[in-house]
Amino acid sequence: MVHAYKNNGYDIVLDVNSGSVHVVDDIVFDLIHPVEEQLIKRFKSADITAEGASDADDEALTSELAAALSGDFDNYSEEDLKDAISDILELRRGEVLYTDDVYENYVEEFKERDTVVKALCLNIAHDCNLRCKYCFADEGEYHGRKALMTEEVGKAALDFLIKNSGGRRNLEVDFFGGEPLLNWDVVKKIVEYGRSLEKEHDKNFRFTLTTNGTLLTDEILEYANKEMGNIVLSIDGRKEVNDKMRPMRGGQGTYDNIVPKFKKVAESRHQLRYFVRGTFTHNNLDFCEDVKHLANLGFKQISVEPVVAKPEDWYAIKDEDIPYLCEQYDELAKFYLQRHKEGKGFNFFHFNIDLEGGPCVAKRLSGCGSGCEYLGVTPWGDLYPCHQFVGNEDFIMGNVFDGITRDDLRRQFKESNVYSRPECQKCFARYYCSGGCAANAYNFNGDINTTYHTGCELQRKRIECAIMIKAALAE
């Protein structure tokens, strides 16, 4: 599969199966798909790789293809056609264009891979002091009851993680909510317990804190800077946008309270190991302005993501919004490049892409590992496939005291991958998004082996922009 597109003045060709990216001229761009179609006709198959081909073979094939395509491309000379086709066939012979899917035959073996639990999301507080309009967690209560995780449950969660982590040394633990700072004393006790286990079990805990920042103090920040590998700070961007969607219980805005604190977090961590993380909705489709605003405030680590909401919700993103949102990503990509060229660059989470190394095959095929490698934990210790399934009791997988009791659920998630989702088969982005979010797929379609349409459309655009940015920065 080949994906060819134009972005910000670049003609880009992505060979999906190999991950190779080519910045080409107009004639090669125009010929990429027609040459592919001609090769398939000649070889009577989608297998158009050139194993064993020689320079002489390519020379003869170049002439054949040029003759076959000349009528459709009479705006190019015969010599230019031959030169472009020769370049294309050279890439084909180098196995960086029109390559086979080497993963599909591997997927059955992949389903039987050994998995270990390597990350937990601890819902340390099913309670919150904000009333965010779009909160998927039902004002922090996850459609259930208010509760704060006890020290006993938190310690048992770490014991469970160590017991089920196999030979994995580095383990991830996220403190999530609701608002984790409502249960800060227990957070500290869990961290201290984790540190006490590391040497004995040859493990290393990396803790992350997600907070709305309203309760953040200098004392909390000092401790977090010592113990938290990452801090996620919730803010939606411009004051009017943030305060409309993220008010206090009494309706007061939060922007003026949190911005000075978030600036202090960013500077105290030397602009590393944190993210300001926002959500855009139908209310602020011009979300690029919110990213610009956060960048202009001095933040270097930024993530602003589309809301996931029921179609009937007033703030939900609609199908007719998608073309405009794609334009916003294009505008953001140009702004991102401009800032980097001015020496005022920042990191936008959804433009992070590694074209040379990237994630391992398992992650490319299965994503975050929810339900098998990554689990969510409620305040009373129930285990869920991830924090977004919490509250749907059909997905309770066990608890931190007894372990996983629903091996059928674990296997269902373990076997979910880009090949179990029919929509992914024709999508160029599949090895970058790994099939997307299982929770979104289930919540919109009732099946984790489907895809979330809006999320897919925007993900494809983000990946196109991210690849273009890599090309531009490489010049």
N, C-alpha and C positions, 0 to 999 in steps of 0.2 A: 504494500500500500504506500502511495506517495501522496503527500498533501502539499499543494503549491498555493501560495497566497502572496498578496502585495500588502506592505505595511510601511508607512512613513518613508516612502521612496525606495524601499528594498523589495526585490523579487526573491522570495525565499522558497526553497524546496526542502521539505522534510521527508526523509525516507523513514517511515514509521517503524519498521521492524528492526532496523539497525540503529535508529536514533541519529543518523547522520544528517547534518544540516548544511545546505549549500546556498550561498548567495550567488545568484546567476544574473546574466543579462537578459534582455527582453526576448531575444530569439530562443534561447534555451528554455526560458519560462514558457513560452508559447508552445514549444515542442514536447515538453515533458509528458503530458498525457497522451497526445497523439502517437508518439514513439512507443509508449507503453502499450497502447491498443494494437499497434502494428506488430509488436513483438509477440503479444498474446496470440494474434491471428496466425503468425508464422509458426509458432511453437505449439499451437493447438492446446494451450494450457496457461494457467496463471503463473506457472513456474517458468519465469523468464530470466533466471540467473544465468551467468555466463561461465559456469565452471568448465574449465578445460578449453575455453575459447582462446584464440590466438590473435595477434595483430592483423594477420591476413584475413581471418574470419570477420573481424570487425570492419575491415576496409571494404570487403564485399557487401557486408550487411549495410554499411553506411550508404553505399551507392543505391542499393535496393530501396532503402527507406526514403532516401532523398527523392527518388523517382516516384515513389508511391505518394509522398506528401506534397510534392511540388505544386500540384493543382490547388491545394488548399492554402498554400502559403506563397502565392505569387508576388507578395510584397517583399520577399527575400530572394536574393540571387541564389543560383544553384550552388555556388561556392560557399556562400554563408550558411546555407542549409547543411551542406556536407560537414563544414567545420563544427557547427553546433551539434549535429547528430554524432559526430565522432567524439566530441567531448562527453556527451551523454553515455555513449557506449563504453567509454573509458571508465567512467564512474561505475557503470554496471559491472565491468570486468573486475574493478577493484572492490566489489561487494559492498558498496556504499550507496547503491541506488537500485530500486526494484528488487530488494532482497526478500528472501523467504521468511515466513513466520516460524522462528525456531522454538517458540515457546508453546505453541498449541499442542505439540506431541508430548511436551513435558508436563502438561497440566495434570494428568492423571497421577503421575508420580508426585507432583507438587501437593496434591490433596492429601497424600499420606505422610507429608513431612512431619517431623517431630516439632512440636511447638512448646514453648514455655511462656509463662506469664512474666512479662518484663515491665509492665506499667500498670499503675492503679490511679484512678481518679477518685479521691476521697471527698464525698459530699459532706464536708465538715459541718455545714450549717444548712438545714432546710428552713431558712429564715432570711429575711433581707430587710434593710432599712430604706430601700428604694422601691418605687413602683413603676419600673420600666414598662412602657406600653407593649413592647414586643416580647417580653420575657417568656421563653419556651418552658421555663421552670415554674410557671404559675406563681409569680411573686416569690420565688425561692422555695416554695413548699412542694413542688413536683407533684401537684394534684393529690396530695396526701395530707399529712399532718406536719405541723411545725416540730422540729427536733434539732438538737445539737448533738453531734457525735461525742461519745464519751471517750475518756482515755483508754478504757478497756477495749472498746471496739477498734480504736485507732491502732493500738499495739497489736491486736489480733490480726488486723489487716496487714501490717508489716510482717508478722510471723507467717501469714498465708503466702505473701509475696515471696519471701525467702524460700519457703518450702517448695513452691511451685516454679521457681525460676531456673532450676537446673544449673547448668554451668555458666549461665549469664551473670556477669559480674556487675555491670552498670544497670541500676534499676531506677525507674522514674516514678515519682509520686507527686500528683497534683493536688493541691488544696483548693477546693472548688465550693460553690454554693448554689444559691443564696450568696451571702456575704461571709467569707471565712473569718474576717476580723471580729465578727460577733462571737466567735469561739476561739479567740487568739491563744488563751492559756493552754487549751488542749492542743492546738497546733504546735506550740513550743514543746509540750511534753512528748508528742509523737515524734517530732524531729530529734529530740534528745534520745529517745528510745532507739530510733533508727541508727543514730551515730554509735550508740553502745553496742549494736549488733554487727557493725561493719567488719571489724577486725576478726572477730570470731568466725564469721561465715565467709570471709573474703568477698564482701559485697561493697558497692559504693552507691549510696542513695543520692539521687539528684532531685531536689525538691523544687516545686514551682508553686507560686502563689498567684491566684487570680482575684483581684479586688476592685471594688468601685471607688476606693480611695477616700471615701468620706470620713472614715474612722482612723485613717493613717496618721501616726504620730512619729516624731523623731526617734523615739525609743523603739517602735515597731520597725521602722526603716533600718535602724542600726542592726537589729537582729536579722532582718530579712537579707540585708547585704552580706551578712556573715554566712547564712545558712541556705538561702534560696538561690538555686542555679538560674532561675528565671523569674521575673515578675511580670504579670500581665495586668495592665491598667486600663480600665474600661472608660472610654470617652468617645462620643460620636462625632466630634469635630467642632464646627462653629457653635458658638454659644446658643444661638436660637434653635439650632437642630438638636443639640445635646439636651437642652433644658426642656424641650417639648417632649422628647422620648424617654428621658432618664430623670424624672423628678423624684424628690423625696416623698415620703408618705403624705405629707401635707400639701404637696403640689409645688413646693419651692424648687428652684433650679439648683443644679449641683456644679455647674461649670466654674463659677468663681471660687468655690471651695476647693475643687480638686486640681485645677491647673497649676497653681503654685506648688502643690505637693508633688504632682507628677514631674514637674521640671526638676525638683530637688531629687527625686528618684533617679531620673535620667542622668543628671550630672554626677550624683554620688556613685553611680555604677559606670561612670566614664563612657556614657552613651552606648553601653553594651549590656547584654543579658537582661533585656526587658523589651516589652512591646506596649505601645499605646494601641488599644484594640477597639475599633468602632464597628457599628452596624449601620448600613444605609437601607432605607426603605422607600416606598412610593412617595413619602413625604420629602425626601431629599435625593431625587434622581441625579442631581448635579453633584454627586458625591466626590467628584474630583476636587471640587472647591473645599471639601472637608479635609481631604488629604493634604492639599496645598496649605490649608490653615494650620494643620498639625505640624507640617514641615517648617512653616514660617515661625511657629512657636519655638522651634529649635529641636524638635524630636527627630531622632535619627532612625528609630526602629518603629515602623508604622504598619498596622494591618487594619484595613476597613473592608468589611465583608457584607455581602447581600443578606438581607433578612430572609429567614425561612418561615413562612407563615401560611395559614389556610387561605385559600383564594378569596373567601368572603371577608377576611380582615381588611380594615380600611387602609392599613399601611402595607399590605402585601404587594409584592412586585407582580405586575401583570405581563402577559405575553407581549402586549403592545409597547411595553416599556423597554424591551430587550434591545431593539436597534439603537435607541438613545443611550442606553447603558454601555453598549459596545463602543459608541462614539466617545463616551466618557473615559473608557479604558485607553483608547487611542490618545486622547488628550493627556491623560495621566502619564502615559509612556513618554510622550514628548516632553512633558514637564520634568519627569524623572531624569531623562537624558540631559536636558538643559541644566538642571541643578548639578549633575555630576560634572559636566563640562566647566561649570563655574566654580568647582571645588567646594560645593555646598551639598554634596550628595547625601542621600538617605537610603534606607533599606525598606522596600515595600514588600511585605511578606508574599503576596501572590505573584510577584515578579521574580521570586527566587527560583532558579532552575539551574541544574548542573548538567551541562551537555557532555562533559568528558567522563565524569565518574558517576555521579547520581546514585540513587538507592539500589540495593541489591535486587535480584530477580524476584525474590519472594515479596518484597514490598511493592515492586512495580505491578505485580499481578494481583495482590490482595489488599494493598492499602494499609490503613492504620492498625490492622490486626484486632479490631474490636471483636469481642466474644471469644477470643482464644489467647491472644497475647496482651490485650489491653482490656481492663474491666473497670466498671464503675462500682462504687461502694456507698450504700446509704448510711445515714447516721446510726442505724441499728444493725448494720453489718450485712445486709443482703447484697449479693453480687448480681450485677447486670452486665450485658454486653458492652455498654458504655454509658456515660452520664445522660445521653439523650434518650435512652430507653427507660430510665428510672421513672417509676410511677405506673408503668404497664406491667402488671404482675405476671402476664403470660411469659415475660422474659426474665423472671427471677431464675438465676442459674445455680444458686446455692447461697452460702453465707461464709463469712470469714472464719467461723469457728469449725464448721463441718466440711468446708471446701466446696468444690463444684459437685452438685448432685444431678444436674441436668446435662449429661454428656451428649445427649441428642442435640441440644441447643449449641453446645460448643462445636460439635461436628458440623452443624449447619453453617455456622459462621466460618469455620475453617475451610469448608469447601466452596465458599463464595469467592469469586474472583472475576477477572475481566471476561473470561470465557463462559461463565455461568450467566452473564447478562447479555441477552441477544442484542441490545442496542449498542453495546460496546464493539461489536464485530466490525462495524463500518465506521468507527470513530477514530480519527487520527490521534486523539488525546489520550487514548486508553492507558498507555504506559506512563503517563504523567499524572493522571488523576487516579489511576488504579481502580476505576469503576465508580468512584465517588462514594458518598456517605451512605452506609447501610441504613442508618436511622432515617434519613430523609427518604430513601427509597421505600422503606416500610411505611412510613407515615403518610406518604402520598399514594402508594400503590398496594400496600398490604403485603409486600414481598421484598425481601432484602436483595433478591437477584434481579432487580429492575433498576432503573435510573430515575433521578429527579430532573425533569426536563429543564426547568429554569436554571438550576445549578449547572447542568451540562452546557447550556448555551453560553453562560458567562465564563465557565471554566475554559472552554475552547478559545474564547477571545483572549483571556488572560495569558494562556500559553502562547498564542500567536504574538502577543505583545512582548512577552518575556524572551522569546527567541529572537525577535527583532532587536531588542535591547542588547542582547549578547552580541549580535552581529555589529551593531553600531559601536559598542564599546571596544570591540576587537580591532577596529580600524586604526 
